Each structure stands twice: as structure tokens, then as C-alpha cells.
Amino acid sequence: MILSSTDFEKINHAITNKKDKIEISLDLNLTKTIIQIKDGKLVLNKYLIELPKQPKTKTCFLIRKNKLETIQFFSRETNSLYKLIPTSNKPILQISGTSMHKKEFVDLIKKEKPKGTILDSGTGLGYTAIQAAKTANKIITIELDPNVIEITKINPWSQELFNNPKIEFKKGNLENELPNLPNNHFDNIIQDTGEFKKTGNLFSLSHYQEIYNKLKSKRNFYHYVPRPQKTKGRSLINEIIPRLTQAGFKKIEQYDKESAVKCTKS
């Protein structure tokens, strides 16, 4: 069960108005539940849970018995802060202040309706793989970061990633996994690997050549491209398009709003 800082505002308002119950979500807006209020505390599974009067904003809290734990932690290994951020719809993952899984890119995949067998690299919270599974036959999705996987296992909106028979989830390094996958095998490949400064090799010519080899002929590569140094005038999309061309891709289309490139194997 999870509560967001927005939920706390509603609950504290109900307590102030001496309500004895409230309809609230315990899974970040997937469903609604009527919860009792007793002595200014929530009653959940026979536990009385005291809520902070001024909770941290834009924060999700995991309920363990009568304790609240923020869904955020710092990893010394990656030197990054991981946090699940509530929104009016699906929560998002934030790593050291950078939001992962841009909604516009997932919406592009929804619009494209990819079919067949798909490789999804950079699972994140699994939203892209879950969306692709609505039209595809098989999804192989790969995530390297164990910290991301830990939050994904907690997030209610990610659970289809683990129980949809169309989706095969792998923990691994895309660079290491790609050479072991069959050539001319995938109908679509989707790449959303997050921050450029940490995954720079996945924007190289040699990587795009490997992606090209794994795709079937006349099939598509959907590539989310982050925007590093946006304020300094750098365009990563303009840097990678010549590499995609050199790798053999045709029909290269640029999507500004989605910060993405779509291209086709010849």
C-alpha cells in the first residue's frame, strides 16, 4: 500500500473537519478505498497510522504495518538519488532530479501500435513495455540498474511488467546482451536508456550497427534521445542522425515533442 503527499493533504483536511472516514487511493490512483479515521489517525489492517502534518511534497510513501517509508534512496554505487514521484496519473521515476519515462515517448509507442517481437531496452518503470504489449506478441525488456528494479517492483502501475505472459523481463546490460540475441529477429526495437552521460556508449555508431543487425528488414527502431546541455545549444538528435545513417538506417524521422527518432532498416 502506498500513499502520496497529495493524499496526505486530503486526509489532513478530513481530519481537520472531524471526518470519521475518507475515500482515498492506496495504489497511486489505480483504485479507491474507503478508510476509517480514528483519533486523527488512519486505520489500516488494524494498525493506527499517524500522518505527518507537513509531508514532503512530490513524494510517495510505502505503508509497512504502522510505519511510513519514503520511496526514495541514495545509491553510493551510482552516486544517484532514486525517487518515485506522484502525478495526477501514473507516478514517474526520478534519478538525481532527472525524470525518466517521458509520457510523450510512451504516447508515441501507443500511437505507432508496434507488432510482432519487440526488444525494449531501458525498462525503467516498465510503461513502454506494458504499452507495447497491448499490440505486440512478445516483449523482451532489459534493465541494468538494480535500484530502478527495486522501485519498479514497488510501483503499483508497474506490476503488469511481471505478470503479463507477453513480457520477458531481464536484468542485464544491453551492451552485453545484444551480441547474444539473434540477428534479423526483432520486428521493432525500442531504446529509452535515460541519461546520456551514464549511457553514452548506447549512442555510438557501433551500437547502432548492432541494433541494425538485430532488426528484421523494413522494421523500425524507436529511439528516445535525452536533451543534455539543452541550454547550451547542444542537440544530441542532430549528433546521432548521421550515425544512424552510417549504420544503414533509412526513413529517419525526428519527433521534437517526443524527443525521439524513428528509423527503418533497409
Beta strands, then each sheet from edge to edge (+ up, - down):
strand 1: 2-4
strand 2: 21-24
strand 3: 33-38
strand 4: 41-44
strand 5: 47-49
strand 6: 60-64
strand 7: 67-70
strand 8: 72-75
strand 9: 80-85
strand 10: 92-95
strand 11: 98-99
strand 12: 117-121
strand 13: 138-143
strand 14: 167-171
strand 15: 186-191
strand 16: 215-224
strand 17: 249-255
strand 18: 260-265
sheet 1: 1+ 6- 7+
sheet 2: 2+ 3- 4+ 5-
sheet 3: 8+ 9- 10+ 11-
sheet 4: 14+ 13+ 12+ 15+ 16+ 18- 17+
end
